[in-house]
Every structure is written in C-alpha cells, then in structure tokens.
Amino acid sequence: MIPYGRQSISEDDVTAVCEALRSDWLTTGPRVEAFERAVAGYCGADFGVAVSNGTAGLHCAMHALGIGPGDEVIVPAMTFAATANCVRYVGATPVFADVDPGTLLLPPSEVERLISPRTRAVIAVDYAGQPCDYDALRRICVAHKLFLVADACHSIGAEAAGRRTGALADLTVFSFHPVKHITTGEGGMVVGADPKLEHRLRRFRNHGIDSEFRQRSEQNTWRYEMIELGMNYRITDIQCALGASQLTRLPHFLERRRDIAARYDQAFAGSPVRPLATVPGVRHAYHLYVVRVADRDHVFSALRAAGIGANVHYIPVHLHPYYRRTQNTGPGLCPNAESAYAEILSLPLHPGLSDGDVQTVIRETVRAAGG
Ligand SMILES: *Cc1c(COP(=O)(O)O)cnc(C)c1O
C-alpha cells in the first residue's frame, strides 16, 4: 500500500535520538530548548514552546489567551476536529465558519459575518498547507480586538508575503505527528512573539507551576509554586532530538512535496480529477494534495483496491455527532464545506514517494475518475 502520508527517518535522525538517550536529560532538558529555538528561528517567531502534541498546543494557546466560558472562537468547518475541540477544552464555544469553495480556506468575509459581542479569537487553518489570507484576517482581528491564532499543523515552511507561518498570527501551532512535514513521533509547538504569552504557555504546559525542574536544580532549590491549574503537556528530549534533526531536513522535504504536487497538477490538467485552487503569490507547503472527483467513494475504493492509500480530509467538524448533540449543528450550516466533503480525496504525498509511485497514483486516479 502506498500511504497518503509517511515519516522519513534517516540514520542521522536515529543517531540524534540515541545521543539523547545516553545523555543526562530525557525530558525538559537542553534538547527541548534547542528544538524550540530552532523552530522559532526557522519560522521567524521570537519563541517556541514545545508540547506533547499539536492538540495540546492548541489547548495551551486558548488558555494563554485567556479564553473561557461565555467566549466564542471562530473556526473553519473544514479542519481536523482538534481545531474546534481546543475551544471546548477551555469552556468556550467554537463558531463554525464556512470555507472558500476553491481553496477550502477560511474567508475573511465569513469571519466578519460571524463576529458577535462574545467573539474573542479566530483560529485560521492553513488547510492542506496553503496559508490563509493573514493580512486580511489580521486587519479584521485588530479592528474587533480579537486574537488571531494560526493552526499551522499543515503548513510549517509555507510563506505569504515573504514571511513564514509562525510569523503571521499572534500564536501559531504546529504538529509533529508522523504524517506531518517533520515528526517527533507525537509532538507540537506553539510559537509567537509576546513574552507574556510565552510565560503563560510554559506554565500551563507544566501543571501551572512557576519553574521547571531543570531550573530548580541549577539554582539549588526545591521550592516551587503552583500558580494556576495547568496540565502535563511536556515533550521529551528524546523526541526533540528527533525534531531538531528532522528540521534540518525540512527544506528538502518541502522541495520534494512541491515537486510531486507540480507533477500531479500537470497530469490532472484537463482530466475529471480537479485539484484544489491555489492562491497566487503564496508558497504552499503541501501537507496534503487534495483533489475533487465526482464519484469520490468509487474513486476512493478503486484506489484502495489498487494499493493506493488515498484518504479523506475531513468530515466537516460541525457534522460530528458530538457537535450535533452539544451545539445543535448539522447539515446546511456550512454548505461549501459540506459539498466539498462529498468530493474530496487526499492523494499520497510525502518525501518517500518514488517517481514511479507518483506515476502509479496519477494513472490509477485518472482511470478511476473515468478520464
Ligand atoms: C494534525 C492536526 C492537529 C493536531 O495535531 P496532533 O499533533 O495530532 O495533536 C490539529 N489541527 C490540524 C489541522 C491537524 O492537521
């Protein structure tokens, strides 16, 4: 089976992890700090706070921004459920926005339409790896005093107006799950520029405690205070050793992903396989390569039968039973997301695909779609 996404682990990655295992610190040690600085530096942010997964990062971001009961946060309907769930974790309400029918990104006009006196923040999702229109979103957020959070779990390395994701919103969240661009097994990071937010993120990651074990051992003190109710969302040095090694390979991963996407684009032109629209002037990071086909379920099954692990991203979040039950959402709320959902298919896209694999995916997809 050719999977839709897969990690790429090199011998250098393995060596880096083994070095961490032989070191003094297995968790919250120097490798966590080094990875945080490296990611922040790469994307043009002032700090990074590494956490146990991307979902934890989204939860940390909501907490650090002080979002809570009675607040509303605008989220796109076409995303992974975690984007909305983090709003529920802090007792606030996600308000589902419809997406642009061409790109499946969050349109600024839709954000404006949904702003209410309770709105506190917007979470933009760089669906498939393409950055949202952050200039427009930022203008709206500034005018209405809202926080702008980027769920950039698909888009590390993407660029808009010469700036990378991580430097485009108040807080940006990355995931290092194995299907994402770079992996730590499980992992995530919140990056930003405001030192007050950094402080709150670090404290929430570590039980709400005002210092870390390593700081206390360096200062020869056992004293600490728990200031607020936090979580244990720490990530290990073993994982961050892998992350730092993977980050050095990210430019190569991006190049290969963009190269494969360009081959798909060219091969599907004029066929019944319709790639999503791309926005001119931005650099797409291509976490996913998503196409629309008329008879999606048939094409999906035909590809699976041909050994191609196509997938569907995503069931619109407001259609999940949990949200239908708790927020009374349902079909008709976000028509563009719903009609896209009937047709979308994610084709294999990862740096380990050979040129032959790409040709196989193209041939089988066009054939299954009746081209
Ligand atoms: C992967 C992903 C997440 C969650 O990341 P985890 O590391 O799996 O918790 C959140 N949002 C989006 C859009 C994602 O793709």
The ligand as a Gaussian input file, in Angstrom:
#p B3LYP/6-31G(d) Opt

LIG

0 1
 C       -2.631000      17.151000      12.982000
 C       -3.546000      18.283000      13.243000
 C       -3.854000      18.735000      14.540000
 C       -3.482000      18.002000      15.785000
 O       -2.200000      17.606000      15.897000
 P       -1.779000      16.363000      16.815000
 O       -0.304000      16.536000      16.924000
 O       -2.195000      15.126000      16.087000
 O       -2.481000      16.511000      18.128000
 C       -4.618000      19.882000      14.670000
 N       -5.107000      20.537000      13.612000
 C       -4.858000      20.126000      12.355000
 C       -5.413000      20.909000      11.222000
 C       -4.094000      18.973000      12.138000
 O       -3.886000      18.545000      10.895000

